[in-house]
Amino acid sequence: MTQSAPPAVTFTAVAKAFGPVRAVDGVDLEIRRGETVALLGRNGAGKSTSIALLLGLDEPDAGEVRLFGRAPGRAVRAGLTGAMLQEGQPIPRVTVRELVAFVGSTYPRPMPVDEALELAGLTAVAGRRVDRLSGGQAQRVRFAVALAGAPALLVLDEPTAALDVAARRAFWDSMRAYAARGNTVLFSTHYLEEADDNADRIVVIDQGRIVADGTGEQIKRAAGGGLVSFDLAGGPTAGLAALPGVVAVEVRGDRARLRSDDPDATVVELARLGAVRGLEVAPASLEDAFLTLTSTVASPAAVPPVRESETV
């Protein structure tokens, strides 16, 4: 009987503290091979610590991290994992091609240098010194270095931070092409539309814990899938939170904005109560869901995690 291959990433009850701060607090996470997963969270939520543990740059206080069934350090040395991190200084007097070729030579089965340069959009500047590149070009060099070992798992930490709009679009085209080969991609980003557009699955972490895990649509619906807004026209706001489907109420000046998991029921009840002026109904964005999930009011207890197996 053939045993199935282990997942690309497995976190089992992983915890990491720095003094009194629990940066990662009992995280259980599994990423299947071939998935593209976005990791979202506020600054200080635990994203960077989770990535450091995943790459073997730090050790958990409790629990276990495995990449393809191996310890993170072994997976990195075997060329199974490549990472594009935010930190790092350019190496002087080395060309782009020389750097990518050198990094590739440290892995058992490197990607051809020309292929890595093309995927990263660096073919035209391959002969230029790394320390004389623009910020956006230097970011693309980090991407090429991450690709150099032809990793089965690519980890990207804020990969488009220094890129303009055109360069960001080109980057995600390259990333999707790499993922389409059957590779696994895990990326963190503050650009929520990038997560919505490019990830098969989104994991939201807050206060060291996973508070949502599912597709973009699942997370948006679970956090209040629609926005109903209308003019108050001097009317009262009491009772809005009790309307059918309403999970959050926001009042800006003379306009109410209701987040609802059943916008139709909300609108019907508003109409029954009286004339509604300036009514607008729109789907919630991932940003709306993210703010709900990571607000000081919301917590893992208040907003239950969305799992891919759930029907929402």
C-alpha positions in Angstrom: 0.0 0.0 0.0 1.5 3.4 -1.1 1.5 6.0 1.6 0.3 9.5 0.4 2.8 12.2 0.2 2.9 14.6 3.2 1.5 18.1 2.9 3.8 21.0 1.8 3.4 22.7 5.2 2.2 21.4 8.6 2.0 23.4 11.8 0.9 21.3 14.8 0.0 23.2 18.0 2.9 25.6 17.3 3.7 28.2 19.9 6.4 30.9 20.2 6.7 33.6 22.9 9.0 36.5 23.3 8.8 37.3 27.0 5.2 37.9 27.9 4.1 38.2 24.2 2.8 35.0 22.6 3.6 35.8 19.0 2.3 32.4 17.9 -0.3 30.8 20.1 -1.1 27.2 19.4 -1.4 27.4 15.6 -2.6 24.3 13.6 -2.2 24.8 9.9 -1.9 22.5 6.9 -1.1 23.6 3.3 -1.5 21.1 0.6 0.9 20.7 -2.3 0.0 22.9 -5.2 -2.0 25.5 -3.2 -1.4 29.2 -3.3 -2.1 30.6 0.2 -2.1 34.2 1.4 -1.2 34.9 5.0 -2.9 38.1 6.3 -2.6 39.9 9.6 -2.0 43.3 11.2 1.5 44.3 12.2 2.5 42.3 15.2 -0.2 39.7 14.6 2.3 36.8 14.3 2.9 36.6 10.5 6.7 37.2 10.5 7.2 34.9 13.4 5.2 32.2 11.7 7.3 32.6 8.5 10.5 32.5 10.6 9.4 29.2 12.2 8.4 27.8 8.8 11.8 28.5 7.3 13.7 27.2 10.3 15.1 30.7 11.2 13.6 30.2 14.7 12.5 27.2 16.8 9.0 26.9 18.3 8.7 26.7 22.1 6.1 24.0 21.6 4.5 22.1 18.8 6.1 21.0 15.5 6.6 22.5 12.0 7.2 20.2 9.0 7.8 21.0 5.4 7.1 18.0 3.1 7.3 15.9 6.2 10.8 17.2 7.0 12.2 19.6 9.6 12.3 23.1 8.0 16.1 23.3 7.9 16.4 20.0 6.1 13.8 21.0 3.5 15.6 24.3 2.9 19.0 22.5 2.4 17.4 20.0 0.0 16.2 22.9 -2.2 12.5 22.2 -1.5 11.9 25.6 -0.1 12.8 29.1 -1.4 12.1 32.4 0.3 11.8 36.0 -0.6 12.1 38.1 2.5 11.9 41.8 3.1 15.3 42.1 4.7 18.6 42.0 3.0 21.3 44.3 1.6 22.5 44.2 -2.0 25.9 42.6 -2.6 28.5 45.0 -4.1 30.3 44.4 -7.4 28.2 41.3 -8.3 25.9 41.2 -11.3 22.4 39.9 -11.2 23.3 36.9 -13.3 26.3 36.1 -11.1 24.2 36.3 -7.9 21.4 34.1 -9.2 23.9 31.5 -10.6 25.8 31.4 -7.3 22.7 30.9 -5.2 21.5 28.2 -7.6 24.8 26.4 -7.4 24.2 25.7 -3.7 21.1 23.6 -4.4 21.0 20.0 -5.7 18.6 20.7 -8.6 18.7 24.4 -9.5 16.5 26.2 -11.9 18.4 27.3 -15.1 19.6 30.8 -14.6 18.0 32.2 -17.7 14.7 30.8 -16.6 14.9 32.3 -13.2 15.8 35.7 -14.7 12.9 35.5 -17.1 10.4 34.6 -14.5 11.5 37.5 -12.3 11.5 40.0 -15.2 15.3 40.6 -15.0 16.6 39.4 -18.4 17.2 43.0 -19.5 19.3 43.9 -16.5 21.1 40.5 -16.0 24.5 42.1 -16.5 24.0 45.0 -14.2 25.5 45.2 -10.7 23.0 44.3 -8.0 24.0 47.4 -5.9 23.1 49.7 -8.7 19.5 48.7 -9.2 16.3 50.5 -8.4 14.2 49.5 -5.5 11.8 47.7 -7.7 14.5 45.9 -9.6 16.2 44.9 -6.3 12.9 43.4 -5.2 12.7 41.3 -8.4 16.3 40.1 -7.7 15.0 38.7 -4.3 12.4 36.9 -6.3 14.9 35.4 -8.7 17.1 34.3 -5.8 14.1 32.6 -4.2 13.5 30.7 -7.5 17.1 29.7 -7.9 16.8 26.4 -6.3 13.6 25.5 -8.2 11.7 25.1 -4.9 8.5 23.1 -4.5 7.5 25.6 -1.8 7.9 29.3 -2.4 7.6 31.7 0.6 7.1 35.4 -0.2 7.1 38.0 2.5 5.5 41.2 1.2 6.8 40.5 -2.3 5.4 43.6 -4.1 6.2 46.2 -1.4 8.6 48.3 -3.7 6.9 47.7 -7.0 4.8 50.1 -9.1 1.5 49.0 -10.5 2.8 47.6 -13.8 5.6 45.7 -12.0 3.2 44.3 -9.5 1.0 43.0 -12.3 4.0 41.4 -14.0 5.1 39.8 -10.7 1.8 38.1 -10.0 1.7 36.9 -13.6 5.1 35.2 -13.0 4.0 33.9 -9.6 0.8 32.3 -11.1 2.9 30.8 -13.8 5.2 29.2 -11.2 2.3 27.9 -9.2 0.6 26.5 -12.3 3.6 24.0 -12.5 2.2 22.4 -9.4 4.4 24.3 -6.9 3.1 25.6 -3.6 3.1 29.3 -2.8 2.7 31.0 0.6 2.8 34.8 0.6 2.1 37.5 3.1 0.9 40.9 1.9 -0.7 44.2 3.1 -2.3 44.6 -0.3 -5.6 42.8 0.4 -6.7 42.9 -3.2 -3.6 40.9 -4.1 -4.7 38.2 -1.7 -8.2 38.2 -3.1 -7.0 38.0 -6.7 -4.2 35.6 -6.4 -4.7 33.1 -3.5 -6.7 29.9 -3.6 -7.0 30.2 0.1 -6.6 33.0 2.7 -5.4 32.5 6.3 -5.9 35.4 8.7 -3.9 35.5 11.8 -4.4 37.8 14.8 -2.9 37.9 18.2 -0.9 34.8 17.3 -3.9 32.7 16.4 -5.7 31.8 13.2 -9.1 33.6 13.1 -10.1 32.7 9.6 -9.1 30.1 7.0 -10.9 29.6 3.7 -11.4 31.1 0.2 -11.8 34.9 -0.1 -15.6 34.4 -0.7 -16.0 32.2 2.3 -14.2 34.7 4.6 -16.2 37.7 3.2 -19.5 35.9 3.8 -18.6 34.6 7.2 -17.5 38.1 8.4 -20.7 39.7 7.1 -21.2 39.1 3.5 -22.9 42.3 2.4 -23.0 46.1 3.1 -26.4 47.9 3.4 -26.1 51.6 3.7 -28.8 54.3 3.7 -29.4 57.9 4.9 -30.7 58.2 8.4 -32.4 61.5 7.6 -32.3 62.5 11.2 -33.9 59.2 12.3 -32.8 57.1 15.3 -30.0 54.5 15.2 -31.3 52.5 18.1 -32.4 49.0 17.0 -30.3 48.8 13.8 -28.0 46.1 15.3 -31.1 44.0 16.0 -32.2 44.0 12.3 -32.2 40.5 10.6 -28.8 39.5 9.4 -26.9 42.6 10.8 -23.6 41.7 12.4 -22.1 45.3 12.7 -23.3 48.8 12.6 -21.3 51.9 11.6 -22.7 55.5 11.5 -20.9 58.2 9.6 -22.6 61.6 9.9 -26.2 61.0 8.8 -25.5 57.7 7.0 -25.8 54.2 8.4 -23.6 51.4 7.2 -24.8 47.9 8.2 -22.7 44.8 7.7 -25.1 41.9 7.1 -24.8 38.2 6.5 -28.3 38.3 4.9 -28.7 41.7 3.1 -32.0 40.7 1.6 -33.6 40.2 5.0 -32.1 43.4 6.3 -33.5 45.4 3.4 -36.9 43.9 3.7 -37.1 44.8 7.4 -35.9 48.3 6.7 -38.6 48.8 4.1 -41.2 47.4 6.5 -40.1 49.9 9.2 -40.5 52.9 6.8 -39.1 54.8 3.9 -35.4 54.3 3.3 -33.5 57.0 1.5 -30.3 56.5 -0.5 -30.3 52.8 -0.1 -27.2 51.0 -1.4 -26.5 47.2 -1.2 -23.0 46.0 -2.0 -21.0 42.8 -1.3 -18.4 43.1 1.5 -14.8 43.4 0.4 -11.9 41.4 1.8 -10.8 44.6 3.5 -14.2 44.8 5.3 -13.9 41.2 6.4 -10.3 41.7 7.5 -11.1 44.7 9.6 -14.0 42.8 11.2 -11.8 39.7 12.0 -8.9 41.7 13.4 -10.7 44.6 15.2 -10.3 44.9 18.9 -14.0 43.9 19.2 -13.6 40.8 17.1 -11.7 37.9 18.5 -11.4 34.2 17.8 -14.3 33.7 20.2 -16.5 36.4 18.6 -15.8 35.5 15.0 -15.3 31.7 14.6 -12.6 30.6 12.1 -13.7 29.8 8.6 -12.5 26.4 7.4 -12.5 25.3 3.9 -14.6 22.2 4.7 -17.4 24.5 6.0 -20.4 25.4 3.9 -21.0 29.1 4.3 
